[in-house]
Amino acid sequence: MAGKRKSLIGAFLVVVLAAGGGGAWFLLSARPLADSKDELPANLLAKVERRDIDSKLLLSGEVVPALKMEVKPEVGGKVKEIAVSVGQHVKKGDLLAIIDDTDLQTQKRSAETAIEGTQLTVDKNKGNYDRAKALFDEKLISKEVYANLEADLKISENALEKAQSQLQSVNDSLSKTRIVAPSDGTVLDIQVNEGQVVTAAASVNSGTTLMIFADLSRLLIDTNVNQMDVAKLSAGQEVSVNMQGDDTNSVKARVEFVAPLATVKNNIKGFEVQALIQDNRGTLKPGMSVSMVAPVGSAKGAVSVPISAVFKQDNDRVVYVRKGVSTERRKVRVGLTNMSYAVIVCGLAVGEEILLVEPRDLAGANPT
């Protein structure tokens, strides 16, 4: 019996001590952070100050020609001559290549012969018809004979028209054996050799590509912008461009196009943005990777804090204000930001001291 009583007393003491410990933890957790600020390293604290803030959007992209196309033949055959070389600048209408026209010339002679034959038939039938008409008007031949001669004339005229159309088609094909530059530009690549047989392009995705042609006088920066940042860009906006790894020679560009619909590029969903290079000076070439800086806003003498001092909790932005030996969690409204600082629209006053880390990350600190 005595042993049982001792067990009950022991259990009671365990419960009391546990309750006391829990109560002590509750009291400590409800108190402000008790460390004095002298115990916190200076690199964990910052002051609310007024600053001039310039916000910029940093993007990466690729230089592409504004006009770039694949040159394809409109007639098939053997490549007789390539009249240009890679890197050559040409004017609109300059000869790029010639397709062998031997077969077409044979078709042309055949069509011309057919026209000569059908023309003779038409002339003969026209004479028969004219004589028959005169006799028919005088009631000297039957209507049936007259109608047959009239039909023979119309049939021969149709045959002549068909032969003439065939000749026109052959002549059109012959004109297409000379492939010329669609505009002023530069030959970027030649993908066939002389003597190679090529097929005609019946649609955009068919036919043999002879060469890649581009207008290098107008170069664009092509980039993909995420949905959070695309709203900061608009057509006409000025940006600066640098080759990656070279921040000393900036080139001016102007945003020309912001896609209205998101697309997936390199497995990343975003909006295509293109900026036209204004003063290239020959430093940028198609295919180069570049960085682009777009200014999106500025604030003079704004109340601001280091961006690392602003924390997200649920849908709120909060900072931890240091007051003596305690820390206060305070909601704030954030305005313009850059890579280093955030403008505080409301919630803080100049001179207040704030933490650069959350209290729970301070060694030995209790939760606030």
C-alpha positions as CSV (number, residue, x, y, z in Angstrom):
1,M,0.0,0.0,0.0
2,A,2.8,2.4,0.9
3,G,4.6,1.6,-2.3
4,K,1.5,2.4,-4.3
5,R,1.1,5.7,-2.5
6,K,4.7,6.6,-3.3
7,S,4.1,5.8,-7.0
8,L,1.0,8.1,-7.1
9,I,3.0,10.9,-5.5
10,G,5.8,10.5,-8.0
11,A,3.4,10.6,-10.9
12,F,1.8,13.7,-9.5
13,L,5.2,15.5,-9.2
14,V,6.0,14.6,-12.8
15,V,2.7,16.1,-14.0
16,V,3.3,19.3,-11.9
17,L,6.8,19.7,-13.1
18,A,5.8,19.2,-16.7
19,A,3.0,21.7,-16.4
20,G,5.3,24.2,-14.8
21,G,7.9,23.7,-17.6
22,G,5.2,24.2,-20.2
23,G,3.9,27.3,-18.5
24,A,7.5,28.7,-18.3
25,W,8.0,28.0,-22.1
26,F,4.7,29.9,-22.8
27,L,5.7,32.9,-20.7
28,L,9.1,33.0,-22.4
29,S,7.6,32.6,-25.9
30,A,5.2,35.5,-25.3
31,R,7.9,37.9,-24.3
32,P,9.8,40.1,-26.7
33,L,13.3,39.0,-27.8
34,A,15.3,39.6,-24.6
35,D,18.8,39.8,-26.1
36,S,20.3,43.3,-25.9
37,K,21.3,44.8,-29.2
38,D,24.9,44.9,-28.1
39,E,24.8,41.1,-28.2
40,L,23.8,41.1,-31.9
41,P,26.5,41.5,-34.6
42,A,26.3,44.7,-36.5
43,N,25.9,42.8,-39.8
44,L,22.4,41.6,-38.6
45,L,21.1,45.1,-38.1
46,A,20.2,48.0,-40.4
47,K,18.6,51.4,-40.1
48,V,15.7,52.7,-42.0
49,E,17.1,55.5,-44.3
50,R,16.1,57.7,-47.1
51,R,17.8,56.7,-50.4
52,D,17.5,57.3,-54.2
53,I,16.3,54.0,-55.7
54,D,16.7,53.1,-59.3
55,S,14.9,49.9,-60.3
56,K,16.1,47.9,-63.3
57,L,15.0,44.7,-64.9
58,L,17.9,42.4,-65.8
59,L,17.3,40.1,-68.8
60,S,19.4,37.8,-71.0
61,G,18.7,37.3,-74.7
62,E,20.1,36.5,-78.2
63,V,20.9,38.8,-81.1
64,V,18.7,37.9,-84.1
65,P,18.2,39.6,-87.5
66,A,14.9,41.4,-87.9
67,L,14.5,39.8,-91.3
68,K,15.8,36.2,-91.7
69,M,14.6,33.7,-94.3
70,E,15.3,30.4,-95.9
71,V,15.8,30.8,-99.7
72,K,14.1,27.9,-101.5
73,P,13.6,27.3,-105.3
74,E,10.2,27.5,-106.8
75,V,11.2,25.0,-109.5
76,G,13.0,21.7,-109.0
77,G,16.1,20.6,-110.8
78,K,19.9,20.5,-110.7
79,V,21.8,23.5,-109.2
80,K,23.7,24.9,-112.2
81,E,25.4,27.8,-110.4
82,I,25.7,29.4,-107.0
83,A,26.5,33.1,-107.6
84,V,27.3,34.2,-104.1
85,S,29.4,33.2,-101.1
86,V,28.8,33.1,-97.4
87,G,29.0,36.5,-95.8
88,Q,28.5,38.4,-99.1
89,H,26.2,41.4,-99.0
90,V,23.8,41.7,-101.9
91,K,21.2,44.1,-103.2
92,K,17.6,43.4,-103.8
93,G,17.3,41.5,-107.2
94,D,20.9,40.4,-107.3
95,L,21.4,36.9,-108.6
96,L,21.9,34.2,-105.9
97,A,21.7,30.9,-107.8
98,I,20.6,29.3,-111.1
99,I,18.7,26.1,-111.6
100,D,19.5,24.1,-114.7
101,D,16.7,24.8,-117.3
102,T,17.5,22.1,-119.9
103,D,14.2,20.2,-119.3
104,L,12.2,23.4,-119.3
105,Q,13.7,24.6,-122.5
106,T,12.6,21.3,-124.1
107,Q,9.1,21.9,-122.7
108,K,9.2,25.4,-124.1
109,R,10.0,24.2,-127.6
110,S,7.3,21.5,-127.4
111,A,4.8,24.1,-126.3
112,E,5.8,26.5,-129.2
113,T,5.4,23.6,-131.7
114,A,2.0,22.8,-130.3
115,I,1.0,26.5,-130.7
116,E,2.1,26.5,-134.3
117,G,0.1,23.3,-135.1
118,T,-3.0,24.5,-133.4
119,Q,-2.8,27.9,-135.0
120,L,-2.8,26.2,-138.4
121,T,-5.9,24.2,-137.4
122,V,-7.6,27.4,-136.2
123,D,-6.8,29.2,-139.5
124,K,-8.2,26.3,-141.5
125,N,-11.3,25.9,-139.4
126,K,-11.9,29.7,-139.5
127,G,-11.8,29.6,-143.3
128,N,-14.2,26.7,-143.4
129,Y,-16.5,28.4,-140.9
130,D,-16.6,31.7,-142.8
131,R,-17.5,30.0,-146.1
132,A,-20.1,27.9,-144.4
133,K,-21.6,30.9,-142.8
134,A,-22.0,32.7,-146.1
135,L,-23.6,29.6,-147.6
136,F,-25.8,29.1,-144.6
137,D,-27.1,32.7,-144.8
138,E,-28.1,32.0,-148.4
139,K,-29.8,28.7,-147.4
140,L,-27.4,26.7,-149.5
141,I,-26.2,24.3,-146.7
142,S,-28.0,22.7,-143.8
143,K,-27.9,24.0,-140.3
144,E,-26.3,20.8,-139.2
145,V,-23.3,21.2,-141.5
146,Y,-22.9,24.8,-140.4
147,A,-23.1,23.9,-136.7
148,N,-20.4,21.2,-137.1
149,L,-18.0,23.6,-138.7
150,E,-18.7,26.2,-136.0
151,A,-17.9,23.5,-133.3
152,D,-14.7,22.6,-135.1
153,L,-13.5,26.2,-135.0
154,K,-14.3,26.6,-131.3
155,I,-12.5,23.3,-130.4
156,S,-9.4,24.4,-132.3
157,E,-9.5,27.8,-130.7
158,N,-9.7,26.1,-127.2
159,A,-6.7,23.9,-128.2
160,L,-4.7,27.0,-129.2
161,E,-5.6,28.8,-125.9
162,K,-4.5,25.7,-123.9
163,A,-1.2,25.5,-125.8
164,Q,-0.6,29.2,-125.2
165,S,-1.3,28.7,-121.5
166,Q,1.2,25.9,-121.4
167,L,3.9,28.0,-123.0
168,Q,3.2,30.8,-120.4
169,S,3.5,28.3,-117.6
170,V,6.9,27.1,-119.0
171,N,8.1,30.7,-119.4
172,D,7.1,31.4,-115.7
173,S,9.1,28.4,-114.6
174,L,12.0,29.4,-116.7
175,S,12.0,32.8,-115.0
176,K,12.1,31.1,-111.6
177,T,15.3,29.2,-112.4
178,R,17.2,32.5,-111.7
179,I,16.9,32.9,-107.9
180,V,17.4,36.5,-106.8
181,A,17.8,38.3,-103.5
182,P,14.4,39.2,-102.0
183,S,15.8,42.4,-100.4
184,D,19.1,44.0,-99.4
185,G,20.9,41.6,-97.1
186,T,23.7,39.1,-96.3
187,V,24.1,35.5,-97.1
188,L,24.5,33.7,-93.8
189,D,24.8,30.1,-95.0
190,I,24.7,28.1,-98.2
191,Q,23.3,24.6,-97.8
192,V,23.6,23.1,-101.3
193,N,26.4,22.5,-103.8
194,E,26.5,23.1,-107.6
195,G,25.2,19.9,-109.3
196,Q,22.9,19.0,-106.5
197,V,19.3,18.2,-107.4
198,V,16.8,20.2,-105.4
199,T,13.0,20.1,-105.0
200,A,10.6,23.0,-105.4
201,A,8.9,24.6,-102.4
202,A,5.2,23.9,-102.7
203,S,4.6,25.2,-99.1
204,V,6.5,26.9,-96.3
205,N,7.7,23.6,-94.8
206,S,8.6,21.8,-98.1
207,G,11.3,22.2,-100.7
208,T,15.1,22.3,-100.5
209,T,16.7,25.2,-98.6
210,L,19.4,26.7,-100.8
211,M,20.7,29.3,-98.4
212,I,19.9,31.4,-95.3
213,F,19.5,35.1,-96.0
214,A,19.2,37.9,-93.6
215,D,19.1,41.7,-93.4
216,L,21.8,42.6,-90.9
217,S,21.1,46.3,-90.9
218,R,18.3,45.7,-88.4
219,L,19.2,43.5,-85.5
220,L,16.9,42.5,-82.6
221,I,17.4,41.3,-79.1
222,D,15.1,38.3,-78.6
223,T,14.4,37.4,-75.0
224,N,11.8,35.5,-72.9
225,V,10.4,37.4,-69.8
226,N,8.5,35.7,-67.0
227,Q,4.9,36.7,-66.1
228,M,6.0,38.7,-63.0
229,D,8.2,41.0,-65.0
230,V,6.6,41.3,-68.4
231,A,4.1,44.0,-67.1
232,K,7.1,46.3,-66.5
233,L,8.0,46.4,-70.2
234,S,6.2,48.2,-73.0
235,A,6.8,49.0,-76.7
236,G,9.0,52.1,-77.2
237,Q,10.8,51.6,-73.9
238,E,14.6,52.3,-74.0
239,V,17.0,49.6,-72.8
240,S,20.8,49.1,-72.8
241,V,22.5,46.0,-74.1
242,N,25.9,44.5,-73.4
243,M,27.7,41.4,-74.6
244,Q,27.7,38.9,-71.8
245,G,31.0,39.4,-69.9
246,D,31.5,43.0,-71.2
247,D,29.8,45.7,-69.1
248,T,31.8,48.6,-70.6
249,N,30.4,48.9,-74.1
250,S,26.6,49.4,-73.8
251,V,24.5,49.6,-76.9
252,K,21.1,51.3,-77.0
253,A,18.0,49.4,-78.0
254,R,14.2,50.1,-78.0
255,V,11.5,47.5,-77.1
256,E,9.6,46.8,-80.4
257,F,7.4,43.9,-79.4
258,V,5.9,42.4,-76.3
259,A,4.0,39.2,-76.9
260,P,0.3,39.2,-75.8
261,L,0.4,35.5,-75.2
262,A,2.8,33.3,-73.1
263,T,4.8,30.6,-74.9
264,V,7.2,27.9,-73.7
265,K,10.8,28.3,-74.7
266,N,13.6,26.0,-73.3
267,N,10.9,24.4,-71.0
268,I,10.3,27.9,-69.4
269,K,7.0,29.6,-69.8
270,G,7.2,33.3,-70.5
271,F,6.5,36.1,-72.9
272,E,8.6,36.9,-76.0
273,V,10.0,40.4,-76.0
274,Q,12.0,41.9,-78.9
275,A,14.1,45.1,-78.7
276,L,15.5,46.8,-81.9
277,I,19.2,47.7,-81.6
278,Q,19.7,51.5,-82.3
279,D,23.4,52.1,-82.5
280,N,25.1,48.7,-83.1
281,R,28.5,50.1,-84.3
282,G,29.2,46.5,-85.6
283,T,29.9,45.1,-82.1
284,L,26.8,42.8,-82.0
285,K,26.3,40.0,-84.4
286,P,23.5,37.4,-84.9
287,G,23.7,34.5,-82.5
288,M,25.5,36.4,-79.7
289,S,24.3,36.1,-76.2
290,V,23.7,39.4,-74.5
291,S,22.4,40.9,-71.3
292,M,19.7,43.7,-71.4
293,V,19.0,46.2,-68.7
294,A,15.6,47.9,-68.7
295,P,14.9,50.8,-66.3
296,V,11.5,50.3,-64.8
297,G,11.3,53.1,-62.2
298,S,13.0,55.4,-59.7
299,A,12.4,57.1,-56.4
300,K,14.2,60.1,-54.9
301,G,14.8,60.3,-51.1
302,A,12.5,57.3,-50.5
303,V,12.1,55.6,-47.1
304,S,13.9,52.3,-47.7
305,V,15.5,49.3,-46.2
306,P,17.8,46.5,-47.4
307,I,15.7,44.1,-49.4
308,S,17.0,41.2,-47.2
309,A,15.1,42.8,-44.2
310,V,11.7,42.3,-45.8
311,F,10.1,38.9,-45.2
312,K,7.0,37.3,-46.6
313,Q,4.5,35.7,-44.2
314,D,1.3,34.4,-45.8
315,N,0.2,37.4,-48.0
316,D,1.9,40.0,-45.9
317,R,5.3,41.7,-46.0
318,V,6.8,42.1,-42.6
319,V,10.0,43.5,-41.0
320,Y,11.3,43.1,-37.4
321,V,11.9,46.4,-35.7
322,R,14.5,46.4,-32.9
323,K,13.4,48.4,-29.8
324,G,15.9,48.3,-27.0
325,V,16.0,44.6,-25.9
326,S,12.8,43.6,-27.7
327,T,11.8,43.0,-31.3
328,E,8.5,44.0,-32.9
329,R,7.0,42.2,-35.9
330,R,5.5,44.9,-38.1
331,K,3.5,44.7,-41.4
332,V,4.7,47.1,-44.1
333,R,3.7,48.0,-47.7
334,V,6.5,47.7,-50.2
335,G,6.9,49.9,-53.3
336,L,9.7,50.1,-55.8
337,T,12.5,47.5,-55.4
338,N,15.9,46.8,-56.9
339,M,18.6,44.2,-56.3
340,S,19.6,45.8,-53.0
341,Y,16.8,47.9,-51.5
342,A,13.0,48.1,-51.1
343,V,11.0,51.3,-50.8
344,I,8.7,51.2,-47.8
345,V,5.5,53.0,-48.6
346,C,4.2,52.8,-45.0
347,G,4.9,51.0,-41.8
348,L,8.4,52.3,-40.9
349,A,10.0,55.6,-39.9
350,V,13.4,56.9,-40.8
351,G,16.0,56.0,-38.1
352,E,14.3,52.8,-36.8
353,E,16.5,49.8,-36.5
354,I,15.6,46.5,-38.1
355,L,16.8,42.9,-38.2
356,L,18.3,41.5,-41.4
357,V,17.3,38.0,-40.3
358,E,14.2,36.6,-38.8
359,P,14.3,36.3,-35.0
360,R,14.1,32.5,-35.1
361,D,17.3,32.4,-37.0
362,L,19.2,34.2,-34.2
363,A,21.3,31.8,-32.2
364,G,19.8,31.3,-28.7
365,A,16.9,33.6,-29.4
366,N,13.3,32.8,-28.4
367,P,10.5,33.0,-30.9
368,T,8.8,36.4,-30.9
